[in-house]
Amino acid sequence: MTLTEIADAASPSGLAALGAFHYDSAQTLVLLGPNEPTFWPLFTQSIEYLDKEEDAMDRWSQRVIGALADRFDATALFPFGGPPYHPFIEWALQSGRAWQSPVGLLVHDASGLFVSYRGALLVPERLDLPPTGSSPCENCSEKPCLSACPAAALGKDGYDVPKCHAHLDTAGNECLSSGCIVRRACPIGQNKRLPSQSAFHMRAFHKE
């Protein structure tokens, strides 16, 4: 078994291996998340999305990643379904492909501030892993994420969630219809996530 084999198996479902690390001396944890922009058109044709029931993406993740776990004799782990919750942020940082951005959100070497994880596979083998890089923020001189938020709810001083929700209540809100402007400002993730997908997530967030 190789990391490439796992990534290739996940690809037809619109998922990518967004990082991996040696969980212990005999296991490897592989983080799986949307492969933008191919993920959204595939997901919106799924039975979970089309049945209009609650938690469509979580149910889809359980089915698809669960099937991958069966294929590779792995354990499927998810960032939902708790408490207790699995430490996905800690795992992302440990993978060496995600870092804390200047605004505090995770930034990924390929997905930028749009990085998200639908689940992980705990593989019962110590796989060979490619070398990791460094945070893209280190070479980002302008850092547009710091000044992008129209409500000043997300920036160098952290994230003011109530202020963000208040902003999303305003009429014709662009963040709600097309996705968080701060996330879209990151040069790494631009033109990858479709606005309709961002709107789906923002509506879910604003209902919380």
C-alpha positions as MATLAB code, in Angstrom:
seq = 'MTLTEIADAASPSGLAALGAFHYDSAQTLVLLGPNEPTFWPLFTQSIEYLDKEEDAMDRWSQRVIGALADRFDATALFPFGGPPYHPFIEWALQSGRAWQSPVGLLVHDASGLFVSYRGALLVPERLDLPPTGSSPCENCSEKPCLSACPAAALGKDGYDVPKCHAHLDTAGNECLSSGCIVRRACPIGQNKRLPSQSAFHMRAFHKE';
ca = [
       0.000    0.000    0.000;
       1.188    3.540   -0.798;
      -0.061    7.057   -0.191;
      -0.449    7.446   -3.952;
      -2.747    4.412   -4.073;
      -4.935    5.921   -1.368;
      -5.023    9.296   -3.144;
      -5.907    7.633   -6.445;
      -8.733    5.689   -4.793;
     -10.138    8.866   -3.209;
      -9.921   10.960   -6.376;
     -13.057    9.662   -8.192;
     -15.144   10.891   -5.262;
     -13.591   14.355   -5.434;
     -11.348   13.857   -2.424;
      -7.619   14.451   -2.092;
      -4.992   13.357    0.406;
      -4.306   16.726    2.052;
      -1.593   15.486    4.365;
      -0.324   12.471    6.256;
       1.953   11.638    9.136;
       3.191    8.614   11.034;
       0.654    8.199   13.820;
       2.892    5.751   15.637;
       5.523    3.163   14.796;
       3.044    0.988   12.886;
       0.289    3.289   11.594;
      -0.118    6.266    9.240;
      -2.895    8.829    9.429;
      -4.034   10.212    6.061;
      -6.155   13.374    6.024;
      -8.812   13.570    3.312;
     -10.561   16.691    2.055;
     -12.175   18.221   -1.022;
     -10.144   18.290   -4.211;
     -11.240   21.678   -5.498;
     -13.009   22.429   -7.763;
     -13.934   18.865   -8.797;
     -15.466   17.957   -5.430;
     -18.619   20.076   -5.491;
     -20.156   18.883   -8.806;
     -19.653   15.290   -7.666;
     -21.077   15.854   -4.203;
     -24.208   17.618   -5.509;
     -25.070   14.499   -7.506;
     -24.821   12.255   -4.442;
     -27.791   10.553   -2.826;
     -27.104   12.421    0.412;
     -27.297   15.859   -1.213;
     -30.326   15.022   -3.346;
     -32.442   13.571   -0.539;
     -32.558   17.054    1.101;
     -32.162   15.581    4.572;
     -29.997   17.107    7.302;
     -26.201   16.734    7.490;
     -25.814   15.724    3.850;
     -22.073   16.260    3.709;
     -21.396   14.436    6.956;
     -23.481   11.476    5.808;
     -21.709   11.503    2.440;
     -18.335   11.592    4.190;
     -19.223    8.624    6.360;
     -20.286    6.566    3.355;
     -17.428    7.452    1.011;
     -14.573    7.504    3.509;
     -16.009    4.462    5.239;
     -15.796    2.583    1.928;
     -12.180    3.689    1.499;
     -11.415    2.454    5.007;
     -12.858   -0.951    4.146;
     -10.796   -1.055    0.964;
      -7.512   -0.365    2.751;
      -8.279   -2.179    6.011;
      -8.082    1.185    7.746;
     -10.106    2.963   10.426;
     -12.261    5.904    9.286;
     -12.107    8.954   11.576;
     -14.237   12.092   11.265;
     -14.167   15.686   12.580;
     -17.854   15.426   13.553;
     -19.949   13.009   15.588;
     -18.597   13.914   18.996;
     -17.969   14.861   21.685;
     -15.327   13.779   22.173;
     -13.968   15.087   18.883;
     -10.839   13.962   17.119;
      -8.078   16.640   17.079;
      -8.160   17.390   13.346;
      -6.523   20.808   13.709;
      -3.642   19.253   15.624;
      -3.405   16.494   13.021;
      -3.390   19.021   10.187;
      -0.496   20.900   11.784;
       1.320   17.637   12.403;
       1.028   16.707    8.718;
       3.448   19.478    7.748;
       1.111   20.708    5.013;
      -1.025   23.100    7.076;
      -0.067   25.990    9.352;
      -1.661   28.739   11.378;
      -2.252   31.754    9.148;
      -1.902   35.421   10.202;
      -5.665   35.502   10.864;
      -5.539   32.339   12.952;
      -7.269   30.007   10.494;
      -5.447   27.021    9.062;
      -3.708   27.633    5.745;
      -2.809   24.709    3.477;
      -0.041   24.516    0.902;
      -2.525   23.704   -1.901;
      -5.949   24.789   -0.594;
      -4.992   28.030    1.127;
      -7.534   29.267    3.673;
     -10.209   27.049    2.100;
      -8.687   23.891    3.532;
     -11.191   21.539    5.137;
     -11.086   17.923    6.148;
     -13.949   15.509    5.608;
     -12.240   12.697    7.462;
      -9.093   10.652    7.860;
      -7.882    7.100    7.397;
      -5.801    5.472   10.104;
      -3.864    2.982    7.999;
      -2.285   -0.057    9.693;
       1.043    0.442    7.923;
       3.925    2.884    8.166;
       3.728    4.374    4.677;
       6.528    6.179    2.875;
       5.680    9.883    2.944;
       6.904   12.721    0.708;
       8.831   15.640    2.202;
       6.789   18.556    3.499;
       7.293   22.241    2.779;
       6.834   25.532    4.589;
       3.895   27.827    5.143;
       2.923   29.855    2.041;
       2.394   32.810    4.379;
       6.168   33.123    4.826;
       6.557   34.366    1.258;
       3.303   36.329    1.124;
       4.438   39.913    1.557;
       1.027   41.607    1.153;
      -0.943   39.279    3.445;
      -4.334   40.394    2.084;
      -6.175   38.194    4.599;
      -5.353   40.659    7.381;
      -7.397   43.515    5.909;
      -9.999   41.721    3.778;
     -12.858   41.306    6.264;
     -15.524   43.976    5.558;
     -16.817   43.685    9.123;
     -13.391   43.672   10.799;
     -14.477   40.406   12.419;
     -11.472   38.375   11.289;
      -7.938   39.750   11.252;
      -4.726   40.051   13.217;
      -6.654   40.288   16.507;
      -8.415   36.980   15.950;
     -11.986   36.052   15.132;
     -15.008   37.855   16.542;
     -17.712   35.267   15.815;
     -20.733   37.353   16.984;
     -19.575   40.252   14.799;
     -19.230   37.865   11.857;
     -22.781   36.556   12.346;
     -24.116   40.117   12.616;
     -22.439   40.962    9.325;
     -23.933   37.893    7.655;
     -27.398   39.157    8.661;
     -27.044   42.225    6.440;
     -28.980   42.275    3.163;
     -27.168   41.154    0.000;
     -24.211   39.871    1.962;
     -21.382   38.755   -0.326;
     -19.763   36.491    2.266;
     -23.006   34.566    2.673;
     -23.655   34.228   -1.055;
     -20.101   33.625   -2.329;
     -17.948   32.677    0.633;
     -15.833   34.379    3.273;
     -13.950   37.285    1.708;
     -10.964   36.670    3.979;
     -10.638   33.076    2.793;
     -11.037   34.210   -0.817;
      -8.278   36.778   -0.375;
      -5.619   34.089    0.118;
      -3.614   33.794   -3.138;
      -3.144   30.029   -2.682;
      -6.819   29.107   -2.694;
      -8.150   31.597   -5.226;
     -10.336   30.272   -8.066;
     -10.436   26.767   -6.606;
     -13.545   26.516   -4.419;
     -16.779   27.237   -6.290;
     -18.974   30.046   -4.876;
     -21.949   27.668   -4.607;
     -19.940   25.391   -2.331;
     -18.826   28.307   -0.189;
     -22.430   29.491    0.088;
     -23.473   26.010    1.251;
     -20.931   26.072    4.071;
     -21.654   29.676    5.054;
     -25.388   28.986    5.334;
     -24.633   25.992    7.547;
     -22.265   28.076    9.703;
     -24.754   30.931   10.032;
     -27.481   28.565   11.245;
     -25.357   27.440   14.201;
];
